Amino acid sequence: MDPYLLDGVTLGDVALSTVKAVLALVVCLVATMLMVWFERKVIARLQNRIGPNVAGPFGVLQTLADGIKAFFKEDNIPENADRFVFKLAPYLSLLPAFLTFTLIPLGGDFSGGKSGTVTLPGGQETFLQVADPPVGVLFFLAMSSLGIYGIMLAGWSSGSKYPLLGSVRASAQAISYEAALGLSLAAVILVTGGLSMTEIVREQATAGFGGIIPNWNIIVTGFIPFAVFVMAGTAELNRPPFDLVEAEQELVGGFHTEYSGIRFALFFLSEFMNTVTMAAIIVTLFFGGPAGPNLGILPGWLWGFVWFFAKLLVFLFVFVWFRATLPRFRYDQLMDLGWKLLIPLSLGWLLVLAGIRVARNGELNLLDSAGGDTVLVIAVSFVVLLVGMGFLRAALNNARRERLLAAGLDPREVG
């Protein structure tokens, strides 16, 4: 919990929380606007084009110009639409992205065992985040699940079959990848021992192996939870190559086919705001967030800002890189990846991490030392994982063969 709330809540505390929320909203909106420009410029360079270059320096105000244009466009509502739900859906899609962003520690000095707090002029200490609930990770999972309601209600309320199909795809996709996302998060919770975002950052700020390698969770958890989280998170964002929710060549425009003007712009804004938020979550959970060395010159808390936004920029580029490089999955490939690979892999790896943790604590007593128990657990775990993957692959191949035979096809010819 934020330190200034430990001695009770006063009117000044409410005012401080309000100011922090407003500043976070401004940062989130500006970051989203710049993300739209950044994505258009990077994809243009990757495709040997120019990109936005007219509105403002280097075209940086193009997003603002597009937003103003969308605001003054005619707002059409279909005749068969549920008017109240149709108007409400864009806000339900936008709000969870901002509420998740309020959990992110944007700065603070975590070097040398510091707690990451900053001291305000009045002597109060606070974190550079809007809120630090003890169950921050669970709140993030709740918001990621809630965001799908905006898409689902938008498709249902439009009164048209194509948006409805897009929204049904969205719900199936969210269910498929929410489990893998939660299991990869469980690995982070297991190694850090906390659900608070600040606690997770503070744990990663400690010295790693040999005092040189960072104690980031991407290393501590063995990379697999990070890879699963990135793939599942990309699918949760409905970004390429997992943008089957829209799939313009099949569904016209997906769930927002009937939207126009500022309401369509809100869906567009929520997609990019979710991208910024997901990149910030990845940085916080796996790369130490604002934790980094204090190089002097600047105040320690300001170095936290520098490290956080440098890491954030890297992952925003990765998301753009995915969009410019990878072709869209077929829907059966999308489902297969979620249910048949990511969920078994993340669950198996979580069990491996749990076994290693028990062995390191000396609770197995199979061999003479905790180190020997750890090596034994790792060896047995990898053998079990390989055998399990072999059985799973054999079962999938057999099921596919039976489907082909039932369809009157020769599996050898199909390959």
C-alpha positions in Angstrom: 0.0 0.0 0.0 1.1 3.6 -0.7 2.9 5.0 2.4 0.9 8.1 2.7 -2.3 6.0 3.2 -0.9 4.0 6.2 -1.9 6.5 8.8 -5.5 6.9 7.6 -7.1 8.9 4.8 -7.4 12.6 5.1 -8.7 15.3 2.7 -5.1 16.0 1.6 -4.6 12.3 0.8 -7.8 12.3 -1.4 -6.5 15.4 -3.2 -3.1 13.8 -3.8 -4.7 10.6 -5.2 -6.8 12.7 -7.5 -3.8 14.6 -8.8 -1.9 11.3 -9.4 -4.9 9.9 -11.3 -5.2 13.0 -13.5 -1.4 12.9 -14.2 -1.6 9.2 -15.0 -4.5 9.8 -17.4 -2.6 12.5 -19.2 0.6 10.3 -19.4 -1.5 7.4 -20.7 -3.3 9.5 -23.4 -0.1 11.2 -24.5 1.7 7.9 -24.7 -1.2 6.4 -26.7 -1.2 9.3 -29.1 2.6 8.9 -29.6 2.2 5.2 -29.9 -0.1 5.6 -32.9 2.4 7.9 -34.5 5.3 5.6 -33.6 3.6 2.5 -35.1 2.8 4.3 -38.4 6.3 5.7 -38.7 8.0 2.4 -37.9 5.9 0.3 -40.2 6.4 2.9 -42.9 10.2 2.6 -42.6 10.0 -1.2 -42.5 7.9 -1.1 -45.8 10.1 1.6 -47.4 7.4 4.3 -47.1 7.4 7.8 -45.6 4.5 7.7 -43.1 3.0 10.7 -41.5 5.1 13.8 -42.1 2.8 16.8 -42.5 1.0 17.6 -39.2 3.7 18.9 -36.8 7.4 18.0 -36.6 8.0 14.6 -38.3 4.2 14.2 -38.4 3.9 13.8 -34.6 0.6 15.7 -34.5 -1.1 13.5 -37.1 -2.9 11.4 -34.5 -4.3 14.6 -32.9 -5.5 15.8 -36.3 -7.2 12.4 -36.9 -8.8 12.6 -33.5 -10.2 16.1 -34.1 -11.5 15.0 -37.5 -13.2 11.9 -36.0 -14.8 14.1 -33.3 -16.7 16.2 -35.9 -17.8 13.3 -38.1 -21.4 12.2 -38.1 -22.2 9.6 -35.5 -24.5 7.0 -37.0 -26.5 4.5 -34.9 -28.0 1.5 -36.8 -31.8 1.3 -36.7 -31.8 -2.2 -35.2 -29.2 -1.4 -32.5 -29.7 -1.4 -28.8 -28.9 2.3 -28.5 -27.9 2.4 -24.8 -25.5 -0.6 -25.0 -24.2 0.6 -28.4 -23.1 3.9 -26.9 -21.8 2.3 -23.7 -19.6 -0.4 -25.3 -16.7 1.9 -26.4 -16.2 3.2 -22.9 -16.2 -0.4 -21.5 -13.4 -1.1 -23.9 -11.4 2.0 -23.0 -11.8 2.1 -19.2 -10.1 -1.2 -18.2 -6.9 -0.2 -20.1 -6.6 3.0 -18.0 -7.4 1.3 -14.7 -4.7 -1.2 -15.4 -2.2 1.6 -16.2 -2.8 3.0 -12.7 -1.1 0.0 -11.2 2.2 0.6 -13.0 5.1 2.1 -11.0 6.4 4.7 -13.5 9.5 5.7 -11.5 11.2 5.7 -8.2 14.7 4.8 -6.9 15.0 1.1 -6.2 18.8 0.9 -6.3 20.7 -0.1 -3.2 17.7 -1.6 -1.5 15.7 1.6 -1.6 11.9 1.2 -1.5 11.1 3.3 -4.6 9.3 6.1 -2.7 9.7 9.8 -3.3 9.3 12.5 -0.7 6.9 15.3 -1.5 7.4 19.0 -0.5 5.0 18.4 2.5 7.2 15.6 3.8 4.8 12.8 2.7 6.3 9.7 1.0 4.5 8.1 -1.9 5.1 5.8 -4.9 5.1 7.1 -8.4 1.9 5.2 -9.3 -1.7 5.9 -8.7 -2.4 2.9 -6.6 -0.5 -0.1 -5.2 -3.2 -2.6 -4.0 -1.9 -5.7 -2.3 -3.6 -7.8 -5.1 -2.4 -5.7 -8.0 -1.7 -8.8 -10.2 -5.2 -10.1 -9.7 -6.6 -6.7 -10.5 -4.8 -6.7 -13.8 -6.3 -10.1 -14.6 -9.7 -8.9 -13.7 -9.4 -5.8 -16.0 -8.0 -7.9 -18.9 -11.1 -10.0 -18.6 -13.4 -7.1 -18.3 -12.1 -5.4 -21.4 -13.7 -8.1 -23.6 -17.2 -7.0 -22.5 -16.8 -3.8 -24.5 -16.1 -5.8 -27.7 -18.7 -8.4 -27.0 -21.5 -5.8 -26.3 -20.4 -3.7 -29.3 -21.0 -6.7 -31.6 -24.2 -7.8 -30.0 -25.8 -4.3 -29.8 -25.1 -3.5 -33.4 -28.0 -5.6 -34.7 -25.9 -7.1 -37.5 -24.5 -10.6 -38.0 -21.0 -9.5 -39.0 -20.2 -7.6 -35.8 -21.8 -10.4 -33.8 -19.5 -12.9 -35.4 -16.5 -10.7 -34.6 -17.5 -10.4 -31.0 -18.1 -14.1 -30.6 -14.6 -14.7 -31.9 -13.3 -12.2 -29.4 -14.9 -14.0 -26.5 -13.5 -17.4 -27.6 -10.1 -15.9 -28.2 -10.0 -14.3 -24.7 -11.0 -17.5 -23.0 -8.4 -19.4 -24.8 -5.5 -17.1 -23.9 -6.6 -15.9 -20.5 -5.7 -19.3 -18.9 -2.2 -19.2 -20.4 -1.8 -15.6 -19.3 -2.8 -16.5 -15.7 -0.5 -19.5 -15.6 2.5 -17.4 -16.7 1.6 -14.8 -14.1 1.5 -17.6 -11.5 5.1 -18.4 -12.2 6.0 -14.7 -11.5 4.0 -14.8 -8.2 5.7 -18.0 -7.2 9.3 -16.7 -7.5 8.6 -13.2 -6.1 6.2 -14.2 -3.4 3.9 -11.1 -3.8 0.9 -9.8 -5.7 1.8 -6.1 -5.4 3.4 -4.5 -8.5 5.8 -2.5 -6.3 6.8 -5.7 -4.4 7.5 -7.4 -7.7 9.7 -4.5 -8.9 11.5 -4.4 -5.5 12.3 -8.1 -5.7 13.8 -7.7 -9.1 15.9 -4.8 -8.0 18.0 -7.0 -5.7 21.4 -8.4 -6.9 21.3 -11.3 -9.2 23.7 -14.1 -10.0 27.3 -13.0 -9.3 26.1 -9.5 -8.6 26.2 -8.8 -12.3 23.3 -10.5 -14.0 20.0 -8.7 -13.1 17.5 -10.5 -10.9 14.8 -9.9 -13.5 12.0 -12.4 -13.6 12.6 -13.3 -17.2 15.9 -14.9 -15.9 14.6 -16.2 -12.6 11.5 -17.9 -14.2 13.5 -19.4 -17.0 12.2 -17.4 -20.0 9.2 -19.7 -20.7 6.6 -17.7 -18.7 7.8 -14.5 -20.4 7.4 -16.0 -23.9 4.0 -17.4 -23.0 2.9 -14.0 -21.5 4.0 -12.1 -24.6 2.1 -14.4 -27.0 -1.0 -14.6 -24.8 -0.8 -10.8 -24.2 -0.7 -10.1 -27.9 -3.7 -12.3 -28.4 -5.5 -10.5 -25.6 -4.8 -7.2 -27.3 -6.3 -8.6 -30.6 -3.2 -7.4 -32.4 -1.6 -9.1 -35.4 -1.0 -12.0 -35.9 -3.9 -12.6 -33.5 -6.4 -10.0 -34.9 -9.1 -12.5 -35.8 -11.6 -10.3 -34.0 -11.5 -7.9 -37.0 -10.3 -10.1 -39.9 -11.4 -7.5 -42.5 -11.2 -9.9 -45.4 -13.8 -12.1 -43.7 -15.9 -9.9 -41.4 -15.9 -6.5 -43.1 -14.6 -4.7 -40.0 -15.4 -7.1 -37.2 -17.1 -6.0 -34.0 -16.9 -2.3 -34.9 -18.3 -2.5 -38.4 -21.4 -0.3 -37.5 -19.4 2.3 -35.6 -18.4 5.7 -36.9 -17.1 9.0 -35.8 -15.8 9.5 -32.2 -17.2 6.1 -31.1 -15.0 4.3 -33.6 -12.1 6.5 -32.6 -12.6 5.3 -29.0 -12.2 1.7 -30.0 -9.1 2.7 -32.0 -7.8 4.6 -28.9 -8.5 1.6 -26.6 -6.5 -0.8 -28.8 -3.4 1.4 -28.7 -3.9 2.3 -25.0 -4.1 -1.4 -24.2 -0.9 -1.9 -26.2 0.9 0.7 -24.1 -0.5 -0.8 -20.9 0.5 -4.4 -21.8 4.0 -3.3 -22.7 4.2 -1.5 -19.3 2.9 -4.7 -17.6 5.6 -6.8 -19.3 8.3 -4.4 -18.3 7.1 -4.4 -14.7 6.7 -8.1 -14.3 9.7 -9.4 -16.2 12.3 -6.6 -16.6 12.3 -4.8 -13.2 10.1 -1.9 -14.3 11.8 1.3 -13.2 14.5 -0.5 -11.3 18.0 0.2 -12.6 21.4 1.6 -11.6 21.6 5.1 -10.3 24.2 6.7 -12.5 24.3 10.0 -10.7 23.7 13.5 -12.3 20.0 13.0 -12.1 18.0 12.3 -8.9 17.5 8.7 -8.2 13.7 8.7 -8.7 14.2 10.4 -12.1 16.5 7.5 -13.2 13.5 5.3 -12.5 11.6 7.2 -15.2 14.5 6.9 -17.6 14.9 3.1 -17.2 11.1 2.4 -17.3 10.4 4.4 -20.5 13.6 3.0 -22.2 12.4 -0.6 -21.5 8.8 0.4 -22.5 10.0 1.8 -25.9 11.7 -1.5 -26.7 8.5 -3.6 -26.2 6.4 -1.1 -28.1 8.8 -1.6 -31.0 8.4 -5.4 -30.6 4.6 -5.1 -30.9 5.0 -3.0 -34.0 7.6 -5.4 -35.4 5.1 -8.3 -34.9 2.4 -6.3 -36.8 4.7 -5.6 -39.7 6.3 -9.1 -40.0 3.9 -11.9 -39.1 0.9 -13.0 -41.2 -2.5 -13.5 -39.6 -3.2 -16.9 -38.1 -6.1 -19.0 -39.3 -8.7 -19.4 -36.6 -8.0 -23.1 -36.1 -4.3 -22.2 -35.7 -5.2 -19.6 -33.1 -7.2 -22.1 -31.0 -4.5 -24.8 -31.4 -1.8 -22.5 -30.2 -3.7 -21.4 -27.1 -5.2 -24.7 -26.0 -2.6 -27.3 -27.2 0.7 -25.5 -26.7 0.6 -22.4 -24.4 -1.6 -23.8 -21.7 0.2 -27.2 -21.3 3.6 -25.5 -21.6 2.9 -22.8 -19.0 1.2 -25.3 -16.6 4.1 -27.8 -16.9 6.7 -25.0 -16.4 4.9 -23.8 -13.3 5.1 -27.3 -11.8 8.8 -27.4 -12.6 9.4 -24.0 -10.9 7.4 -25.2 -7.9 9.5 -28.4 -7.6 12.8 -26.4 -7.9 11.7 -24.0 -5.2 10.8 -26.9 -2.8 14.1 -28.6 -3.5 16.1 -25.4 -2.9 14.4 -25.0 0.5 15.7 -28.4 1.5 12.2 -29.8 1.9 12.6 -32.9 -0.3 15.6 -34.7 1.5 16.1 -37.1 -1.3 19.8 -36.7 -1.5 22.4 -35.3 0.8 22.1 -31.7 -0.1 19.6 -29.2 -1.4 21.7 -28.6 -4.4 21.6 -32.3 -5.3 17.8 -32.4 -4.8 17.5 -29.4 -7.1 19.5 -31.0 -9.9 17.5 -34.2 -9.5 14.2 -32.3 -9.7 15.4 -30.4 -12.9 16.4 -33.6 -14.6 13.3 -35.5 -13.7 11.1 -32.5 -14.7 12.6 -32.2 -18.1 12.2 -35.9 -18.8 8.6 -35.8 -17.7 8.0 -32.6 -19.9 9.5 -34.3 -22.9 7.5 -37.5 -22.4 4.3 -35.4 -21.9 4.9 -33.4 -25.0 5.5 -36.6 -27.0 2.2 -38.1 -25.8 0.4 -34.8 -26.5 1.8 -34.6 -30.0 0.9 -38.3 -30.7 -2.7 -37.7 -29.5 -3.1 -34.6 -31.7 -1.7 -36.4 -34.7 -4.1 -39.3 -34.1 -7.1 -37.0 -33.8 -6.1 -35.2 -37.0 -5.8 -38.5 -38.8 -9.2 -39.6 -37.6 -10.8 -36.3 -38.8 -9.2 -36.8 -42.2 -10.4 -40.4 -42.5 -13.9 -39.3 -41.5 -13.9 -36.7 -44.2 -12.9 -39.4 -46.8 -9.3 -38.1 -47.2 -6.0 -40.1 -47.2 -3.8 -38.8 -44.4 -0.7 -39.7 -46.4 -1.7 -37.5 -49.3 -2.6 -34.6 -47.1 0.7 -34.9 -45.2 
